[in-house]
Amino acid sequence: MDLTPRVDYFGHFDPYRVPSPCFVVDETALRDNLALLADVQKRSGAKVLAALKAFSMFSTGHIVAEYLSGTCASGLFEAKLGFEEYGGRDQGKEVHVFSAGYKEDELREILQFAQHVIFNSFAQWKRYRALCLEMQKQRPGLRFGLRINPEHSEGHTDLYDPCAACSRLGIVRSLFAGESLEGISGLHFHTLCEQDFKPLQRTIAAVEEKFGDLIPQMEWINFGGGHHITRRDYQVEELIQAVRAFAGKYDVQVYLEPGEAISLFSGILVSEVVDTAWNGENQAILDASATCHMPDVLEMPYRPQITGAARPGELPHTYRLGGQSCLAGDSIGEYSFHNPLKVGERLVFEEMAYYTMVKTNTFNGIPLPAIALWNSDTDDLKIIKRFGYEDFKDRLS
């Protein structure tokens, strides 16, 4: 996996220009990604949707809407965000929704504005079918689909593998026996996580093997997300050809739902050293927290890159970095630096646009990072939002 950006977007960014901690997104990098995805959309015939679960910095929604066909959501609130901020209300951009389980009041609201509503089980579809078909009479463009589970696992981490054994996500083929597909116009599958074309190619083969007889009955097929299309080593031409071949073979509209690919290489997290100490090894306390600001460090787990830092022992001064929370495991990892860390020094964590802002929390009352939009071409910088005590308090009662 080549996570080298095509351009050194943040090579000349001054981290002392923003408050700390702060997420900074580069508009230029974002537009570069979107332009590539728009080209894939144009040449393949697929419709590309922005997966808001990965990146939902809605101040950039108007930018995303310039390039893509719409958004996909995992529930009511994301769907409303896509409708309101990404061109759904005023530009005719599509809003697609999948949920592992809908509550009736939420579904009733979703049916007012979404274009595609995808169900995770026949039980849910049958429970709400009459409601859905009645709404379709009022909104003829409304379409309904089922999420299928091809029982083909491409994931490397069970926590993020929708096709892991006994997954609650998607309907396996054996459960289609005896079920009516009346009212269903499409199928949705999702097996990937930060992967290139080859796993998708294998997934498509698995879907055709198990569900190929059903596909000709459909108007559309959603290939889900996890496509790292904007990575420099992604096989873009192979993806385009595969989409064209599939759509031509079955006469269906193909959808792609990249999330990370939209904001890959476009964001950083600026953090400040609050204290240094020693307890068997050098410690540094930061105002950025693994558990509060980048929980995938603990859940995935993974080790984020820090600009100018290296692995332990590769440079003269090694530190274990941790956050301000009381969680003993609030550790970001061990890094080495050319010089000793000093209180007030700024560190830049790379690749912090996706699955970061959407997952932040205020455990221990740790403040949320500010959010900034920067343009690496013009050097324009705008602090989009700062979070304070009221943001912490308002989540509680």
C-alpha positions in Angstrom: 0.0 0.0 0.0 1.5 3.3 -1.1 0.3 6.1 1.1 2.7 8.6 -0.4 0.7 11.7 -1.5 1.0 12.8 -5.1 2.0 16.2 -3.8 3.7 17.3 -0.6 0.6 19.3 0.4 1.6 20.2 3.9 5.3 20.6 3.3 5.3 24.3 3.9 2.4 24.6 6.4 3.2 26.4 9.7 1.5 24.5 12.5 1.8 27.5 14.8 -0.8 29.4 12.7 -3.7 27.4 14.2 -4.9 26.8 17.8 -3.9 23.4 19.3 -5.2 20.8 18.9 -6.6 21.5 15.5 -7.6 19.5 12.4 -6.5 21.2 9.2 -7.8 20.2 5.8 -6.2 21.4 2.6 -8.8 22.4 0.0 -6.3 21.9 -2.8 -5.7 18.2 -1.8 -9.4 17.7 -1.4 -10.1 19.0 -4.8 -7.3 16.9 -6.4 -9.0 13.8 -4.9 -12.4 14.8 -6.0 -11.2 15.6 -9.5 -9.8 12.1 -9.8 -13.0 10.6 -8.5 -15.1 12.7 -10.9 -12.9 11.4 -13.8 -13.6 7.8 -12.7 -17.3 8.7 -12.5 -17.3 10.1 -16.0 -15.3 7.4 -17.7 -16.8 4.4 -15.9 -20.4 5.5 -15.9 -20.6 4.8 -12.1 -22.1 7.3 -9.8 -19.7 8.2 -7.0 -21.1 9.1 -3.6 -19.3 10.6 -0.6 -19.5 8.3 2.4 -20.1 10.7 5.2 -19.2 8.1 7.9 -15.6 8.7 7.0 -15.4 12.4 6.3 -18.3 14.8 7.0 -16.6 18.2 7.3 -19.7 19.8 6.0 -18.1 23.2 5.5 -16.6 21.5 2.4 -19.9 20.1 1.3 -20.3 22.6 -1.5 -16.9 21.6 -2.8 -17.8 17.9 -2.8 -21.1 18.7 -4.5 -19.1 20.2 -7.4 -17.7 16.8 -8.3 -19.7 13.9 -7.1 -23.3 12.6 -7.5 -24.3 12.8 -3.9 -23.8 11.2 -0.5 -24.4 8.0 1.4 -25.3 7.8 5.0 -25.6 5.3 7.8 -28.7 6.8 9.4 -31.0 9.8 9.7 -28.6 12.4 11.0 -25.9 11.7 8.3 -28.6 11.6 5.7 -30.0 15.0 6.8 -26.5 16.4 6.7 -26.0 15.2 3.1 -29.4 16.6 2.1 -28.8 20.0 3.7 -25.1 20.6 3.1 -24.0 18.5 0.1 -26.5 19.7 -2.5 -29.3 17.3 -1.8 -31.8 20.1 -1.1 -30.9 22.6 -3.8 -28.8 20.9 -6.4 -30.5 17.5 -6.9 -27.7 15.5 -5.5 -28.6 12.0 -4.4 -28.9 10.9 -0.8 -28.5 7.2 -0.1 -29.1 5.6 3.3 -28.3 2.2 4.7 -28.9 1.3 8.4 -28.5 -1.9 10.2 -31.9 -1.3 11.7 -34.4 1.5 11.1 -36.8 2.9 13.8 -40.1 3.9 12.3 -39.9 7.6 13.2 -36.5 7.8 11.7 -37.5 6.0 8.5 -40.5 8.2 8.0 -38.3 11.2 8.0 -35.7 9.6 5.7 -38.4 8.7 3.2 -39.2 12.4 2.8 -35.9 13.3 1.0 -33.7 10.3 0.3 -33.4 8.7 -3.1 -32.2 5.2 -2.1 -33.1 3.5 1.1 -31.3 0.2 1.7 -32.5 -2.5 4.2 -30.3 -4.9 6.1 -32.9 -7.8 6.5 -36.0 -9.1 5.0 -37.7 -8.6 8.4 -37.1 -4.9 8.2 -38.1 -4.6 4.6 -41.4 -6.5 5.2 -42.1 -4.5 8.3 -41.8 -1.2 6.4 -42.7 -2.2 2.9 -46.2 -0.8 2.9 -45.0 2.5 4.3 -42.2 2.6 1.7 -44.4 1.8 -1.3 -47.0 4.4 -0.2 -44.3 7.1 0.0 -43.0 6.0 -3.4 -46.4 6.9 -4.9 -45.7 10.5 -3.7 -42.0 10.4 -4.7 -41.7 8.2 -7.8 -37.9 8.5 -7.8 -37.6 6.8 -4.5 -35.9 3.4 -4.7 -35.4 0.5 -2.2 -32.6 -2.0 -1.9 -31.3 -4.8 0.1 -27.8 -5.2 1.5 -26.4 -8.6 0.6 -23.6 -10.4 2.3 -21.6 -12.4 -0.3 -19.8 -14.3 2.6 -16.5 -13.3 1.0 -14.2 -11.7 3.5 -11.4 -9.3 2.3 -10.9 -7.6 5.7 -7.8 -7.9 7.7 -9.3 -6.7 11.0 -12.5 -8.3 12.3 -13.7 -5.1 13.8 -13.9 -3.6 10.3 -14.8 -6.7 8.3 -18.5 -6.7 7.2 -18.2 -10.3 6.1 -16.6 -11.7 9.2 -18.2 -14.8 10.5 -21.7 -14.2 11.9 -21.6 -10.6 10.8 -24.9 -8.7 11.5 -24.4 -6.8 8.2 -26.1 -7.9 5.0 -28.3 -10.8 4.0 -26.7 -14.1 3.0 -28.0 -15.9 0.0 -29.7 -18.8 1.8 -32.1 -16.3 3.4 -33.5 -15.2 0.0 -35.3 -18.6 -0.3 -39.0 -18.0 -0.6 -38.7 -14.2 -0.3 -40.4 -11.8 -2.7 -38.3 -9.0 -4.3 -41.3 -7.0 -5.3 -40.5 -3.3 -4.6 -36.7 -3.9 -4.5 -34.8 -2.3 -7.3 -31.2 -2.7 -6.2 -28.6 -4.6 -4.2 -25.8 -3.2 -2.0 -22.6 -5.0 -0.9 -19.6 -3.8 1.0 -16.5 -5.9 1.8 -13.5 -3.6 1.6 -11.5 -1.4 4.0 -8.6 0.8 2.7 -8.1 -1.6 -0.2 -7.2 -1.5 -3.9 -8.9 -3.0 -6.9 -8.0 -6.6 -6.6 -10.1 -7.3 -3.5 -13.0 -5.6 -5.3 -12.5 -7.8 -8.3 -12.6 -10.9 -6.1 -15.7 -9.6 -4.4 -17.5 -9.0 -7.7 -16.8 -12.6 -8.7 -18.2 -13.8 -5.3 -21.3 -11.6 -5.7 -21.9 -12.9 -9.3 -21.5 -16.5 -8.1 -24.0 -16.2 -5.3 -26.4 -13.5 -6.5 -25.9 -13.5 -10.3 -29.4 -14.8 -11.0 -30.9 -11.8 -9.1 -28.8 -9.0 -10.6 -30.7 -8.9 -14.0 -33.9 -8.1 -12.0 -32.2 -5.0 -10.6 -31.9 -1.4 -11.8 -28.8 -0.6 -9.7 -26.0 -2.2 -7.8 -24.0 -0.4 -5.1 -20.4 -1.6 -4.7 -20.1 0.0 -1.3 -17.0 1.7 0.1 -13.5 1.0 1.2 -12.0 1.8 -2.3 -8.7 3.7 -1.9 -9.1 5.1 -5.4 -7.0 8.2 -4.9 -4.0 6.3 -3.6 -1.2 6.6 -6.1 -0.8 2.9 -6.6 -4.6 2.2 -7.1 -5.5 0.4 -10.3 -7.8 3.1 -11.6 -8.0 1.9 -15.2 -8.9 -1.6 -14.1 -11.7 -0.3 -11.9 -13.1 1.7 -14.8 -13.1 -1.2 -17.1 -14.6 -3.5 -14.4 -17.5 -1.1 -13.7 -18.2 -0.6 -17.4 -18.2 -4.4 -18.0 -20.5 -5.1 -15.0 -22.9 -2.3 -15.9 -23.0 -3.5 -19.5 -23.4 -7.1 -18.7 -26.4 -6.6 -16.4 -27.8 -3.2 -17.6 -27.6 -1.7 -14.2 -26.4 1.6 -12.7 -23.3 1.1 -10.6 -22.6 3.2 -7.5 -19.4 3.6 -5.6 -19.2 4.9 -2.0 -15.6 6.0 -1.3 -15.1 7.7 2.1 -11.4 7.8 2.8 -10.5 8.3 -0.8 -12.2 11.7 -0.8 -10.0 13.0 2.0 -6.8 10.9 1.6 -3.7 13.0 2.1 -5.8 16.1 2.7 -5.8 16.5 6.5 -3.5 16.7 9.5 -4.0 17.1 13.3 -1.8 19.7 15.0 -0.9 19.0 18.6 1.2 20.6 21.3 3.5 19.2 23.9 2.1 19.9 27.3 4.7 18.1 29.5 7.6 15.8 29.4 8.5 13.2 32.0 10.4 10.0 32.6 9.2 6.6 33.9 11.5 4.0 32.6 11.5 5.8 29.3 10.9 9.3 28.1 7.2 10.4 28.1 5.5 13.3 26.4 2.0 14.5 27.2 0.1 16.1 24.3 -3.1 18.0 24.1 -4.2 15.5 21.4 -5.5 12.2 22.8 -5.7 8.8 21.2 -9.0 7.9 22.9 -10.6 11.2 22.4 -9.3 12.5 19.0 -8.1 9.5 17.1 -9.7 6.4 18.6 -8.7 4.2 15.6 -5.2 4.3 17.0 -6.5 2.0 19.8 -9.3 0.2 17.9 -7.7 -0.7 14.6 -5.0 -0.4 15.9 -2.6 1.7 13.8 0.4 4.0 14.3 -0.1 7.5 12.8 2.8 9.2 11.2 4.3 12.4 12.6 6.0 14.8 10.3 9.8 14.7 11.0 9.6 11.8 13.5 10.7 8.2 13.1 10.3 4.8 14.7 11.8 4.3 18.2 15.6 4.4 18.2 15.9 5.6 14.6 16.6 9.1 15.8 18.5 10.2 18.9 15.5 11.0 21.2 12.6 8.5 21.7 9.4 9.3 23.5 6.2 7.5 24.4 3.4 10.0 23.4 0.1 10.1 25.3 -2.9 12.3 25.8 -4.2 14.2 28.8 -7.0 11.8 29.7 -7.0 9.5 32.7 -7.2 6.4 30.5 -4.0 4.4 31.2 -4.0 3.2 27.6 -4.3 6.7 26.1 -1.0 6.1 24.3 -0.4 7.2 20.7 2.8 5.2 20.5 6.6 5.6 20.6 8.4 8.0 18.2 11.9 9.3 17.9 13.0 12.8 17.1 16.2 14.6 16.2 16.0 16.9 19.3 14.5 16.6 22.8 10.8 17.6 22.8 10.0 20.9 24.6 6.8 22.1 26.2 4.9 24.2 23.6 6.4 22.4 20.6 3.9 21.6 17.9 3.7 18.1 16.4 1.8 17.3 13.1 0.0 14.0 12.8 -0.5 13.0 9.2 -3.5 11.5 7.5 -6.0 12.8 10.0 -8.9 13.9 7.8 -10.9 10.7 7.7 -12.3 8.7 10.6 -11.1 11.3 13.0 -13.4 14.3 13.2 -16.3 11.9 12.9 -15.1 9.9 15.9 -14.0 12.5 18.3 -15.4 12.6 21.8 -15.1 14.6 25.1 -14.2 11.8 27.5 -12.8 13.3 30.7 -13.8 16.7 29.4 -10.9 16.8 27.0 -11.6 19.6 24.5 -12.4 18.8 20.9 -9.8 19.9 18.3 -10.6 23.1 16.4 -11.2 22.6 12.6 -9.5 24.7 10.0 -9.5 24.9 6.2 -6.3 25.8 4.4 -5.4 26.2 0.8 -1.9 25.0 -0.1 -2.0 27.0 -3.4 -3.0 30.3 -2.0 -1.9 29.9 1.7 -5.4 31.1 2.7 -6.3 29.8 6.2 -9.7 29.9 7.8 -10.6 28.6 11.3 -13.9 27.0 10.6 -14.8 26.1 14.2 -13.6 26.1 17.8 -15.1 24.0 20.5 -15.4 25.0 24.1 -17.0 24.0 27.4 -20.5 24.4 26.2 -19.9 21.7 23.5 -18.9 19.3 26.3 -21.7 20.3 28.6 -24.5 20.2 26.0 -23.9 16.5 25.3 -24.7 15.7 29.0 -27.6 16.6 31.3 
